[in-house]
């Protein structure tokens, strides 16, 4: 999310910082559709008792946290985004009971559900339950595309926006992560594949794998209480079958089948991990039916038109929810959108090529922009057309024209200003928070040159993340054009664990191999926590090298030169 002062290897997608309000010369307070303002009432802050022994904390952050009270302890399901949020929620739960925490359960790996865990328990203090794949997905907070996911997430959640721009985040009031936040998930030590029956503090719980918004998604079923804790497979907004921050394909057909698993249980209480609970068997049945039918409808109709040879643009015009689904309050487009879902389903089945031959090998941006200007009568005429479109409230066309103008004018301030105004005009009319926040944030990037901060990453939390993830992120940061004639290797020795690795560069390719190869020009000798801290940006490599925490055995200049072949994203 942001423009990106990431460390070399450890950009969490939640590494965000808050932004202050507009200065006196900034834009006027933003407008917002009334429906979006009314949607904020879903996030009234407080703890709600759903039924005996089941409590949900709503409005403390993007996600909910749920407390199950048993005979001699409590179970916490989902733990918020940060330790600070988790501490606030725990304090609210403590006004209800002082029974000790007996277990934590993660419904899935998303950061707003796991990174506040340390507030509820110390590492190893209580069992942590999750699906068998959840920890691997948490570990991948360090991966090859994290910088761009972070930038796009910052835009989508509106981290920098003021209260007139970011009304809410669709499934919660806001993502409460900033550069002062502490993030610390506890490693799941009790995992399962399909189902797991538990008895904790006298509570009978069943954890059931139900892939949907994530592959590791689970829901919690309390059969005696007829309560289901549904995770993120349903919330009061059209589902994010595709998220504009970017994600691997979400299996839409499987998502609908997972909701059928919940329907079959005939719950009387439904407690999502976002938005408010739903009570009443018939009401829940109807809502789940509509929700899963909406997902299947979009999936099936998209496939129908794909098989008729239509392109994504053409399908988007045709696929709209039928009236009985479009009018359901749980299917309003306050998070996902049908149009985004159509495009994702098409790409998930067929990939990027839309089937139209004209898009198979399109002109480069520079060529396309120049031809568009020629068609308009020159760059000035193209600029005039964009200005006219914006004046006529046709902000989307104005924004599209600035795509070409940016290429042609290379940072001209008038084009930048015009694009920012078009983005603001689109944002003020937009009731989908993800799109609204994205527009407003990109406008602020153009107007103010936003820069991000970093969250605090404690050594205790860093120690839980595999060193392989930090090293494994390096190949995708290689500046290949500088290494096309390079064939060299650099060793890593981690003195605290005894692990060794070789970083090999081979003519534009970087590889991480286990063990030390004899042809390494040098070996970095350090501890895992030192290297992780350097990668996370909480430790200076120069200071570590000046002391005893980081040594280079061999040619230091060669070692530093090899490390210099890798991007440091700013």
QUIDA-V826758 format. One record per pair of residues at least 24 apart in sequence whose ideal C-beta (glycine too) atoms are under 6 Angstrom apart, sorted by the first residue. I is the first residue (numbers start at 1). GAP is how many residues later the second one is. Records with the same first field share a line. If there is no record, write none. Layout:
I=GAP + GAP
//
This chain:
1=149 + 150 + 152 + 153
2=149 + 152 + 450
3=447 + 448
4=143 + 147 + 565
5=446 + 447 + 565
6=141 + 563
7=528 + 529 + 530
8=527 + 560
9=461 + 464 + 526
10=132 + 525 + 526
11=135 + 136 + 139
12=129
13=136 + 137 + 140
14=97 + 163
15=439 + 440
16=138 + 143 + 161
17=161 + 162 + 435 + 436
18=160
19=141
21=141
29=135
30=134 + 135 + 398
31=397
32=135
33=398
35=396
36=131 + 395
37=130
39=295
40=128
42=194 + 233 + 234
43=129 + 130
47=45
50=219 + 221 + 227
51=218
54=173
56=215 + 221
57=32 + 35
59=114
60=25 + 28 + 29
61=24 + 115
62=50 + 107 + 110 + 113
63=49 + 50 + 210 + 211
64=209
65=24
66=163 + 205
67=26
68=135
69=28
70=131 + 132 + 133
71=130 + 131
72=129
73=26 + 27 + 29 + 128
74=25 + 27
75=27 + 28 + 125
76=28 + 44
77=28 + 143 + 152
78=29 + 35 + 195
79=37 + 38 + 41
80=36
81=31 + 34 + 35 + 95 + 96
82=34 + 95 + 99 + 101
83=33 + 35 + 36 + 99 + 101
85=31 + 91
86=30 + 33 + 34
87=32
90=29 + 30
101=25
102=98 + 99
103=24 + 97
104=24
105=24
106=24 + 28
107=111 + 124 + 166
108=106 + 108 + 109 + 123
109=25 + 28 + 29 + 107
114=71
115=68 + 70
117=68 + 69
118=66
123=63
127=63
128=58 + 60 + 61
129=61
130=58 + 61
131=78 + 85 + 87
132=59 + 61
133=83
134=54 + 82
135=52 + 53
137=79
138=47
139=326 + 327 + 330
142=327 + 328 + 331
144=332
147=422
149=97
152=93 + 94
153=92
155=283 + 286
156=88 + 89 + 278 + 281 + 282
158=279 + 283
160=281 + 284 + 290
161=279
165=275
166=271
168=265
169=264
170=67 + 164 + 165 + 263
171=64 + 66 + 103 + 164
172=102
179=274 + 275
181=274
182=274
183=272
184=277
187=277
210=48 + 51
211=43 + 47
212=43 + 46
221=44
226=41 + 42
227=42
228=34 + 39 + 42
229=42
230=40 + 42
231=42
232=41
233=25
234=38 + 57
235=37 + 39 + 40
236=39 + 94
237=97 + 98
238=93 + 95 + 98
239=97
240=95 + 96
241=95 + 100
242=98 + 99 + 102
244=190
249=99
252=43 + 47 + 93
253=46
255=40
256=36 + 39 + 40
259=29 + 33
263=25
287=43
290=35 + 38
294=27 + 31 + 37
298=40 + 43
299=46
302=40 + 43
311=43 + 44 + 45
312=31 + 34 + 42
315=27
316=26
333=99
337=95
365=42
366=41
369=35 + 38 + 39
372=32
373=35
379=29
386=32
390=32
395=27 + 30 + 31
398=24
416=30
420=26 + 27
454=83
457=79 + 81
459=70
462=70
463=66
467=61
470=62 + 65
471=30 + 41
472=40
474=92
475=35
477=89 + 90
478=32 + 88
479=86
480=28
482=83
483=25 + 82
484=24
488=33
489=28 + 30 + 31
490=30 + 69 + 72
491=25 + 29 + 32
492=32
493=30 + 32
494=34
495=32
496=31 + 32
497=31
521=33 + 34 + 37
522=30 + 32 + 33 + 36 + 37
523=30 + 31
524=28
525=26 + 28
526=24
//
